[in-house]
């Protein structure tokens, strides 16, 4: 997905790692902002823009390990861009793998197979951030991960679970989310039909996640739209 020709302002770069893990509600919140969506995870020397040439940076989820530079050499360039974006005070949003890459870029370690969380379950919101504020203190959100990261030095913890102590954090202009606020009912249906997402899940796991989505997503989507408007405002101010 690329913005329409002639769209005003600097673009937001969206880095994807799997074709089915697109920006979803994040792209909706950024309506009218030029978006450039790229996949560079397996490119050893991707030509990525400078932070000063962007209005924002969004890094999505994926099945890769955030420190697997040997298997996916583009991850190093993504982490470098994330570090420079934070230094440049660029609005940054990292989701799932994107949050892990952000944490590593800021010096925190990755813990592979730390604990699996898949499906809708509460997360404890423990810090203030305008993206999270509309969700309330203990929203049921969509988890889909097994790796975890430590809190980077100087960052503020925003959300946690018992299994994953760092579920969200803020570091300057950057927000990292281990869980998937970008998913609406249509995107969830895509995920549940994608073998790359459901490998290892039983049919009952898939059915439960689908049913939980029907129950939780209408309210969660409304809250997410309200929260993501603050990220979109920061992007528009920058652009």
Helices and strands as residue ranges (DSSP letters): E 11-15, H 25-29, E 35-38, G 51-53, E 54-59, H 74-87, E 92-95, H 97-105, E 110-111, E 117-122, E 124-125, H 130-133, E 140-145, E 148-149, E 156-160, E 168-171, E 174-177, H 185-192, H 195-198, H 203-238
